Amino acid sequence: MDLSIGFWLLCLFMAMIIFSVPIAIAIAMSSLIIMFTILPFDVAIMTAGQKIVTGIDSFSLLAIPFFILAGNIMNRGGIAGRLVNFAKLLVGRLPGSLAHVNILSNMMFGAVSGSAVASAAAVGKTLSPELQKEGYDKSFSTAVNVASCPAGLLIPPSNSLIVFSVVSGGTSVAALFIAGYVPGILMGLSCMAVAYFIAKRKGYVQKHEEKKSIKDIFKIVWDATPSLGLIVVVIGGIIGGVFTATEGACIAVLYSFILSLCYRSLNIKLLKTICIETTEITGIMLFLIGASTIMSWAMAFTGLPAMISEWMLSISDNPIIIFILMNVILLIIGMFMDLTPALLIFTPIFMPIATSLGMHPIHFAMMIIFNLCIGIATPPVGTALFVGCSVSGAKIESVIKSILPFCLVLMFTLLLITFIPSISLFLPKALGLIN
């Protein structure tokens, strides 16, 4: 094992990222180039092909295209407006009420759709005009939307948790799903706390609104209940052992399809568009997973994970120092790389270090996903940041300034999740999913 080759692997990969090579191509090409230096050409090509096939040959991964399809159906199925109305009912009288509505809507819609970007787009489109009409600063309202939309990546059903299950060697999907609730809700509450204080300071107070009748309240709850029922049906079935995560994803598709038909928001032309979008996103994700499998093999062959582990442990044997260092590295990575590829590449590197220091794999999953969720909202590669700005029309420079308080509080919450294991492990232990 030549550690210098592992170093060149990382250098090649980062160089390609700097020159804007698509992330999946950068992963595959840098790994192949290194493989050509350590193996004969034909053996390297055959090994790479085998690793791609074995990397995506997983029953658990079948859940991803079905959850994506269910999310796309719901994105187009008139769900966002109903969830926004329900959120208004819950938090409509707090200072900065529309900001809180945005955050709560992102938590609910993100959990239903499983996508931070879809949540930022759908909820942002619905609420941006209202926020501007009520006099909210455009950069502040965009920052609220962008900072809170990743909460849905922790609140199940979540494709990120399924990806972690596969790349970590088979961590229980059911336990990961249940563990994600508290960190996901904490992410939303952290954003609400920041929004509350900024709203108080800037004077964003709820204007006088006519009190809703019992009939209106019942209608709002009735409209939102079927959408939220998806989470109850899917997660309840998985936890209860009625079906697997993959079967639950298929049920989610059927449920969302029937619900959209009931709302009369689907037609054949729209269904065709939804299927094409789902195929494109699934193809990208599976190629990423396959390419990352090649890189994982190349890194293991060159001894890179062991080298990084030795380097980190040589700095200190104190778990607190190591976990802080790990979080700093992941926060920097998250600024330049999207969540899924970062999860695929760095889970095999950091997870053995974390578990050797006594961290449970599920606790580690919550830490790394929460950490990388912050990166979705930060420049220069924050996908949610760009989507949120395009929806609201705000300038990225002004939004970056407005989003800083949210990021700082989210980093503090990340420290809580890192150093208080019970935040992540309490629910799975209470339900008997882990010891």
N, C-alpha and C positions, 0 to 999 in steps of 0.2 A: 504493500500500500504506500503510495507516494502522496504525502500531504500537499506538496506543491501543486500537484495536478488538481486537487480539490480546490485550492486557492484560485487557480486559473479558471476553473469551472465557474466560480462565483464572479470573477472579474469579467469573463465573457458574457455571462448572463446580465450583469449590471450595465455593461457597455451597450448591449442590444436594447435594453430598456431605455437608456439615455437617448439612443438614436431612434426611439419610437417604433421599434419592431413590435408587432402584436405579441402580447404576453405569452400565449401558448406557443407561438413560433419561436420566441426567444428561449423558452424552457427547453423545447425539443432540440433546437439547433445547437445550443451551447452544450447540451448533454451529449448529442451525437458527435460533435467535434472532439470532445474529451474522450469519448469511447473509441474513436478512431486512433487515438494516440496510445491506448492501452490494449486494444484487441485488433486482430486482423479485420479488414474491411467487411468481409462477408459475415463473420461472426458478430461484429458490432451491429450490422443491419438486422440480422436475424434476432439477436438479443433484444434490440429496441422494439422490433415488431411484436415479439412475444410479450414484452413488458407492457406495451400499450393494450394488447388484448387481455392479458391477465388483470391489468389495472382496472378495466371497466367491466370485467366479467364478475359482477357481484349482484346477487338478488336484491340487496338493499338499495343499490343505485337505481333500480327500476322505479323506486318511489319518486325520484327527482322529476322525470318528465311528466308524471301524472300530477304531482303537486304544482308544477309550472303550468300545466294545462288548466287545472282547477283555478289557479290564481288569475290566469288570463281571462277565463270565462267570467270570473267575478269582477275583474277590472272593467270589463265591457258590459257587465250585467246590471248596472244601476245600484251597486252596493254602497259606493262611497257616500252618496248623498244621504242615504238612510242612517249610516253610522255617524255622520256628522250631526244630524238632527238629534240622535240619541246622546252624543257627547255634549251637545248644547244643553240638553235636559239635565245632565249630571253636574256640569261645571259652569253653567251659563251665567252665574251671578258672582263669580270671583273677580277680583281686579285683574284686568287683562284677560277677560273671559274668552275672547276668540282665540287668543294664543293657547290657552289651556284646552280649548275645543280642538285646535289643530293637533296638539300633542296627543290627546286621548284618542282622536280619530286615527292618527298614525299608528298608535299601539294596537288598536282593534283591527284596522284595515291591513296593517303589516302582518299581523298574526294570521288573518284570513288569507291574504294573497301570498305571503311568504317572500315578499320582495320589498326591499327598502326603496329602490328606485321607483317601482310602481306606486308605492304608497306616497312618496314625495310628489309624484306627478298627479295622481288621482285626487288626493286630499288638497294639494296645492291649488289645482285648477278650481276646485270647489270653493275653497276658502279665501284665496288671494283677493278676488274682487270685494268680498265682504270686509276683509281686513283693511283694505285701502279706503273703502267707503266710510269705515268707522274712524279713520284718521290714524291708523297704525303706521309707523315708519316702515317703509318697504324693506329696508335691509334687516330690520328687527324681525318682521313677520317671516321673511325668507329664512333667516337664521333659525327661528323656532321650528319651521317645517323641516329644514335640513338636519338639524341636530337630533330631532326626535324620530325621524323615519327609520333609523336602523334598529329601533326597539323590537320591531317585528321579526328581526333575524334571530332573536333570542326566544321570543314567545312562540311556542309551537303552534302548528306544524312548521318546521324550519328546514329548508334545504341545507343550510350551513351545518346544522347538527347531524344531518344524515351523512354529509361529506366527512365530517369529523369521525363519525362512527366507522366509516370504511377505512379512512387513512390511519386511524389509530389501532386498527387490528380487530375491530368488532366490538367496541364499547356499546352497551345496550342502548338502542334508540329510544326505547320507552323511558329509561332512566334519564337520558339526556333531555328528552322532551319535558319531563316533569321538572327537572333541575332548572330549565330555562325560564320558568315563570318568574321567580323572585328577581333574578338579575335583570330580566326584561322590564319588569314593572319598576324596579329601582332606576333604570335608565330613564323611563318616562317621568317618574317622580322628580328625579334630579333636574330634568329640563323644566318641569313645572315650577320648581322652587326658584330657578333663575328667572323664568318668565314672570313670576309673581313679584319679585323685588324690582325688576326693571320696569314692569307695568306700574307699580306703585310710584316709582321715581319719576316716570314720564307722564303719569296721570292718565293711563289707559283704563278708565273706569267704565263699567257697564252702564250704557244708557238705559233710561227707564223703558222697561218692556212690560207689555200687558201680561198679567199672570195667566198661565195656561190652565185650561179647564181639565177636569179629570178625563174627559173624552179625548182631548188633544194629547194628553200624556199617554193614555192607553194606546192611541194610534201610533205614536212615535215608538213606544216600546214594542208594539206588535210588528211594526215594519222592520225593526232592527233585529228582533229575536231570531228569525230564520237564518240570517247571515251569521250571527254569533253562534247559532246552533251547530254550524259546521265544526267549530273547534270542539264542542262538547261531544259530538258524535264520533269524530275521528280520534281525538285524544282518549276519550272514554273507552272506545273500542280497543285501542292499542294497549292501554294500561290494564284493562280488564281481561286481556288475553283473548278477546273475541276474534281479532285479526292482527296480522303483522303490519308494520309501517307501510310496506308496499301495497298490501290489500287496502289499508286505510286510505292511501293516496287514490286508489281507484274509486273507492266510495266517495271521496272528496270531489272527484270529477263528476260522478253521477249526481251527487247532491247539488253541486253548484249549477250543473246543466238544468236540472229540474227546476231549481230556484229561479234561474234566469228566464226559463220558459214561463214560469208563473208570473214573473214581472213583465213579460212580453218585451224583453230587451234584446233578444237574439233573433237573427235571421240567417239564412243559408250563406249569404255573402259574408256576413260578419264571422260566422263559424269557420269559413275557409281561411279568413285572415288570422283568426285565433290559432288554428292548427299550424299555419305557416310560421307564425311567431314562435309558437311552442317548439317546433322542430328546429328552428334556427338557434334558439337559446339552449335547447338540449344538446345540439351538436357542439356548440361552443364549450359547454360545461364538460361534456364527455371527452372532448379532445384535450381540454385542460387537465382532466384527471389522468388520461392516458399519458400525456406528455410529462406530467409531474411524476408518474411512476418511473419513467426513464431516468429523470433527474434524481429521484430517491435512490435508485439502484446505483447510479454513477457516484453519488455522494457516499453511499455505504461502501462501495468498492474502493474508493480513494481514502476512506477513513475520516472524511470531513466531520460528520457528527461527533465522533470521538474526540477529534481535535478541538472542536468548539466547546465540548463538554469539559475537557481538561483545562482549556483556557479560562472558562468561567469559574471553575472550581479552584483554579490557582489564584484567582483574585481574592476569594474568600470562601470559607466553608460554612459561613453563616447563611441559612436559608433566606433570611430577610433581605440581605444584600443581593443574593443571587436572583430572587424573584423581582426585586426592583430593577436590576440590570436587565433581566429578561423582558420586563414590561417596557423599559426605555427603548430597547432594540426593536420590539414589536411595534411600538408607537411610530418609530421612524420608518419602519418597513411599510406600515399601513398608510403612511403619507404618500408613498410612491407605488404601491401595489394594491390591486383590488383584493377583497376579502378571500374569495375562493382560492386563487393561486397561492396567496400567502399562507392560507391554512394548509394547503396540500404540501407546500415546500417545507414550512417551518415546524409543523407538528412533529414529524419524525425526528427533527433535530432537538427540539426543546422538551418534548414530552418525557424521554428517558431521564433527562436531568431533573425535571420536576418530580417525577415519581420516585427517583432515587433519594430525593430530599423529603419524601413522605407525603407529597401531594397526590390526592386521589385523581384518577384520569378524568372523572366527570367534573371535579373542581377545576382541573387544568383546562378542560373544554370551555367552561364558562369564562375563565380568565382570558384565554386567547381570543375567543370570539368577541367578547365585550371590548377587548383592546382594539381588535381590527375593525370593529364597528365604528369606533371613533374616527378611524382613517377614512371611512366612506364620506365623512362630512368635512374633511380637511383638504386643502390644496397640497400638491399640485394635481393629484389624480383622483380627488374625491368625486365619484360619479354622482352621488346624491347632491353635492354642492352645485354641479353644473346643471343638473335637471331642475333643482329648486330655483336657480336663478333664471333659467329659460322660461319656467312656468310663470314666475312673478314679474319678470322683466327687470329685476334689480341687478346692479353692477356687482360683479364678483368681488372687487376690491372692498366695497362698502360692507358686503355680507361677511367677508373674512373678519373684519373688525368687530362686527356684531356677534359673530359666533364664538369668539374667544372666551367669554364668560361661561358659555355652555360647555365648551371643551375642558376648561379648568375644573368645573364641578364634576364632569363625567370622569376625569382622571382621578379625582378624589374618590368617587364611587368605585372606580376600578381598584383602587388600593383597598377599599373595604372588602370587595369580592375576593381579592387576592389573599388577604390576611385573616379573613373570617370564613373558614370553610363551611360553617353551618348555613350560610346564606345560600350556597349552591347545593348542599347535601341534605339539608333538613327534610325537604319534601320527598326525595327518593328514598331516604331511610324510613320516613314515617309510613310510606306505602309499601315497604318491604322489597323495593327494587334493588337496593344495594345493602350490604351489611354495615 
